[in-house]
């Protein structure tokens, strides 16, 4: 498969005018050495896929197989398209070297057979790889592998790409749909984090109020929260209702009712 680049034309020459006009989603720099080791049909697939996603493709001499630049962030990839069970050491030696040179490095490995997958799993631990440093992405075929590479580049590109996508809608609805999905996912995650933070803050306030009632501790407060709910609901609950739905003693239930309903009690200073 090596040295077959003469059988296909340079994709960057085909798409130059389009990218200069649209700005594109980013740049994909491909190692010319890695390119020459691939089948021409796979390189043509890559060219078409990048064009559909508004990436400009450049062939350069780089240490990783691929580097994507999205929104100012560079993401590097080693793409092992042919896993040789009898010659594994060079792959992991290269990974160990490049992970020290590139902050954002991913290793995509094509493992179409069970033997190759088993070989990869054994080798991963044999060569002392650390989980997530770098991240390995096993795939069943090389086309799937490259699609995952582009998805990773999209997601790591972040909000800058989401913004750019809205101004390059004419380059393809598929691109816009993918960016919109990523945007919605980020919005959902942000909303969940906000709700969780608010929930924690609300629980802190709840515990502060309920445990300020004489003889009521954190266990009692949690029991009231689970069985009755809000401070307002607890304030309206009767002694009988509290006793029926919690494990609090009669004295504690009486203390809660007095705390919320007896002005002589809640207006007087409390000295513990």
C-alpha positions as CSV (number, residue, x, y, z in Angstrom):
1,X,0.0,0.0,0.0
2,X,2.9,2.3,0.5
3,X,3.9,5.0,-2.0
4,X,0.7,5.0,-4.0
5,X,-0.1,8.7,-3.8
6,X,0.3,9.1,-7.6
7,X,-3.0,7.3,-8.1
8,X,-5.1,10.1,-6.6
9,X,-5.1,13.9,-6.8
10,X,-4.3,16.3,-4.0
11,X,-7.6,16.9,-2.1
12,X,-6.4,20.3,-0.9
13,X,-6.1,21.5,-4.5
14,X,-9.6,20.4,-5.2
15,X,-11.1,22.3,-2.2
16,X,-9.0,25.4,-1.9
17,X,-11.5,27.9,-3.2
18,X,-14.3,26.5,-1.1
19,X,-12.4,26.8,2.2
20,X,-11.0,30.2,1.4
21,X,-14.5,31.5,0.9
22,X,-16.2,29.7,3.8
23,X,-13.4,29.8,6.4
24,X,-14.1,26.1,7.2
25,X,-14.5,24.4,10.6
26,X,-10.8,24.0,10.9
27,X,-7.7,22.4,9.5
28,X,-6.6,18.8,9.3
29,X,-2.9,18.3,8.9
30,X,-2.0,14.8,7.7
31,X,1.4,13.2,7.9
32,X,2.7,12.7,4.4
33,X,4.5,9.5,5.6
34,X,1.3,8.1,7.1
35,X,-0.6,9.0,3.9
36,X,1.8,7.0,1.8
37,X,1.2,3.9,3.9
38,X,-2.6,4.0,3.3
39,X,-4.6,2.7,0.4
40,X,-5.6,5.5,-2.0
41,X,-9.3,4.8,-1.7
42,X,-9.0,5.4,2.1
43,X,-7.3,8.8,1.5
44,X,-10.1,9.7,-0.9
45,X,-12.7,8.7,1.7
46,X,-10.9,11.0,4.2
47,X,-10.8,13.9,1.7
48,X,-14.5,13.6,1.0
49,X,-15.4,13.2,4.7
50,X,-13.4,16.3,5.7
51,X,-14.8,18.3,2.8
52,X,-18.4,17.5,4.0
53,X,-17.5,18.7,7.5
54,X,-15.7,21.9,6.2
55,X,-12.2,20.9,7.2
56,X,-9.3,21.9,5.1
57,X,-6.8,19.1,4.5
58,X,-3.0,19.7,4.3
59,X,-0.2,17.2,3.8
60,X,2.8,18.0,5.9
61,X,5.7,16.3,7.7
62,X,4.6,15.9,11.3
63,X,5.3,13.4,14.1
64,X,1.6,12.4,14.8
65,X,-0.4,10.9,11.9
66,X,-3.0,13.7,12.1
67,X,-3.3,17.0,13.8
68,X,-6.7,18.9,13.8
69,X,-6.8,22.6,14.6
70,X,-10.3,23.7,15.7
71,X,-11.0,27.1,17.2
72,X,-7.3,27.5,18.1
73,X,-7.0,24.2,19.9
74,X,-4.7,21.5,18.4
75,X,-5.7,17.8,18.8
76,X,-3.2,15.2,17.7
77,X,-3.9,11.6,16.7
78,X,-2.0,8.4,16.2
79,X,-4.1,6.3,13.8
80,X,-3.0,2.6,13.7
81,X,-4.9,1.3,10.7
82,X,-3.2,-2.0,10.5
83,X,-2.6,-3.8,13.8
84,X,0.2,-6.3,13.4
85,X,0.1,-8.7,16.3
86,X,3.7,-9.7,15.6
87,X,5.1,-6.2,15.7
88,X,3.5,-4.2,18.4
89,X,6.5,-2.6,20.2
90,X,7.0,0.2,17.7
91,X,3.4,1.4,18.2
92,X,3.7,1.8,22.0
93,X,7.2,3.2,21.8
94,X,5.8,5.9,19.5
95,X,2.8,6.5,21.9
96,X,5.2,7.0,24.9
97,X,7.3,9.5,23.0
98,X,4.5,11.6,21.5
99,X,2.3,11.8,24.7
100,X,5.1,13.8,26.2
101,X,5.2,16.2,23.3
102,X,1.5,16.8,22.6
103,X,-0.9,17.8,25.3
104,X,-4.0,16.6,23.5
105,X,-3.2,13.2,22.0
106,X,-5.5,10.3,21.1
107,X,-4.6,6.9,19.8
108,X,-7.2,5.3,17.4
109,X,-6.6,1.6,16.7
110,X,-8.4,-0.5,14.1
111,X,-9.1,-4.0,15.5
112,X,-11.4,-5.8,13.0
113,X,-10.7,-9.3,14.4
114,X,-10.9,-10.9,17.8
115,X,-7.2,-12.0,17.8
116,X,-6.2,-8.4,17.1
117,X,-8.4,-7.1,19.9
118,X,-7.0,-9.7,22.4
119,X,-3.5,-8.8,21.3
120,X,-4.2,-5.1,21.9
121,X,-5.6,-5.7,25.4
122,X,-2.6,-7.8,26.4
123,X,-0.1,-5.3,24.9
124,X,-1.8,-2.3,26.6
125,X,-1.0,-3.6,30.0
126,X,2.3,-5.2,29.0
127,X,3.7,-1.8,27.9
128,X,2.5,0.0,31.0
129,X,-0.1,2.4,29.5
130,X,-1.9,4.7,31.9
131,X,-5.6,4.9,31.6
132,X,-6.5,8.2,29.8
133,X,-2.9,9.2,29.1
134,X,-3.3,9.1,26.3
135,X,-6.8,8.0,25.5
136,X,-7.0,4.9,23.2
137,X,-10.0,4.5,20.9
138,X,-10.4,0.9,19.5
139,X,-12.6,0.7,16.4
140,X,-13.7,-2.1,14.1
141,X,-12.8,-0.6,10.8
142,X,-10.7,2.4,9.5
143,X,-13.7,4.4,8.2
144,X,-15.3,4.3,11.6
145,X,-11.9,5.2,13.1
146,X,-11.7,8.4,11.1
147,X,-15.3,9.4,11.8
148,X,-14.5,9.1,15.5
149,X,-11.4,11.2,15.0
150,X,-13.5,14.0,13.4
151,X,-16.0,13.7,16.2
152,X,-13.3,14.1,18.8
153,X,-11.9,17.1,17.0
154,X,-15.4,18.6,16.9
155,X,-16.1,18.1,20.6
156,X,-12.6,19.3,21.7
157,X,-13.0,22.4,19.5
158,X,-15.7,23.6,21.8
159,X,-17.8,26.7,21.7
160,X,-15.7,28.5,19.1
161,X,-16.7,25.9,16.5
162,X,-20.4,26.0,17.5
163,X,-20.3,29.7,16.8
164,X,-18.5,29.3,13.5
165,X,-21.0,26.6,12.4
166,X,-23.9,29.1,12.4
167,X,-22.1,31.2,9.8
168,X,-21.2,28.2,7.5
169,X,-24.6,26.6,7.2
170,X,-24.4,26.8,3.4
171,X,-21.5,24.2,3.5
172,X,-23.9,21.4,4.6
173,X,-26.9,20.7,6.8
174,X,-25.0,17.6,8.2
175,X,-22.4,19.9,9.7
176,X,-24.9,22.2,11.3
177,X,-26.9,19.3,12.7
178,X,-23.8,17.8,14.4
179,X,-22.7,21.1,15.8
180,X,-26.3,21.8,17.1
181,X,-26.3,18.4,18.8
182,X,-23.0,19.2,20.4
183,X,-24.3,22.6,21.5
184,X,-27.5,21.0,23.0
185,X,-25.3,18.5,24.8
186,X,-23.1,21.2,26.3
187,X,-26.2,23.2,27.3
188,X,-27.7,20.2,29.0
189,X,-24.5,19.5,30.9
190,X,-24.3,23.1,32.0
191,X,-27.9,23.1,33.1
192,X,-27.4,19.9,35.1
193,X,-24.3,21.4,36.8
194,X,-26.3,24.5,37.7
195,X,-29.3,22.5,39.0
196,X,-27.0,20.3,41.1
197,X,-25.2,23.3,42.6
198,X,-28.5,25.0,43.4
199,X,-29.8,21.7,44.9
200,X,-26.7,21.4,47.1
201,X,-27.1,25.1,48.2
202,X,-30.8,24.6,48.9
203,X,-30.1,21.5,51.0
204,X,-27.5,23.4,53.0
205,X,-30.1,26.1,53.8
206,X,-32.7,23.4,54.7
207,X,-30.3,21.7,57.1
208,X,-29.3,25.0,58.6
209,X,-33.0,25.9,59.4
210,X,-34.2,22.5,60.6
211,X,-31.1,21.8,62.8
212,X,-31.6,25.2,64.5
213,X,-34.7,23.7,66.2
214,X,-33.7,22.6,69.7
215,X,-32.9,18.8,69.9
216,X,-33.2,18.3,66.1
217,X,-30.0,16.9,64.6
218,X,-28.9,16.1,61.0
219,X,-30.4,12.7,61.0
220,X,-33.8,14.1,62.0
221,X,-33.5,16.8,59.4
222,X,-32.8,14.3,56.6
223,X,-35.7,12.1,57.8
224,X,-38.0,15.1,57.6
225,X,-36.8,16.1,54.2
226,X,-37.3,12.6,52.8
227,X,-40.7,12.0,54.4
228,X,-42.3,15.5,54.3
229,X,-40.2,17.7,52.0
230,X,-39.8,21.4,52.2
231,X,-39.5,23.7,55.2
232,X,-42.9,25.1,54.4
233,X,-44.4,21.6,54.4
234,X,-42.7,20.7,57.7
235,X,-44.1,23.9,59.2
236,X,-47.6,22.9,58.3
237,X,-47.3,19.3,59.4
238,X,-49.1,18.2,62.5
239,X,-47.4,16.3,65.4
240,X,-49.4,13.2,64.4
241,X,-48.3,13.4,60.8
242,X,-44.6,13.7,61.7
243,X,-44.9,10.7,64.1
244,X,-46.6,8.6,61.4
245,X,-44.0,9.4,58.7
246,X,-40.7,9.6,60.5
247,X,-38.8,7.9,63.3
248,X,-38.7,11.0,65.4
249,X,-39.8,10.8,69.0
250,X,-42.9,12.5,70.3
251,X,-40.9,15.1,72.1
252,X,-39.1,16.1,68.9
253,X,-42.3,16.2,66.9
254,X,-43.8,18.4,69.6
255,X,-40.7,20.6,69.5
256,X,-41.0,21.1,65.7
257,X,-44.7,22.0,65.9
258,X,-44.0,24.5,68.7
259,X,-41.0,26.0,66.8
260,X,-43.1,26.9,63.8
261,X,-46.5,27.6,65.4
262,X,-46.1,28.9,68.9
263,X,-45.1,32.6,68.9
264,X,-44.1,32.5,72.6
265,X,-41.6,29.8,71.7
266,X,-40.1,31.1,68.4
267,X,-40.0,34.7,69.5
268,X,-38.1,33.9,72.7
269,X,-34.3,33.7,72.6
270,X,-33.0,30.1,72.7
271,X,-30.0,29.3,74.8
272,X,-28.6,25.8,74.2
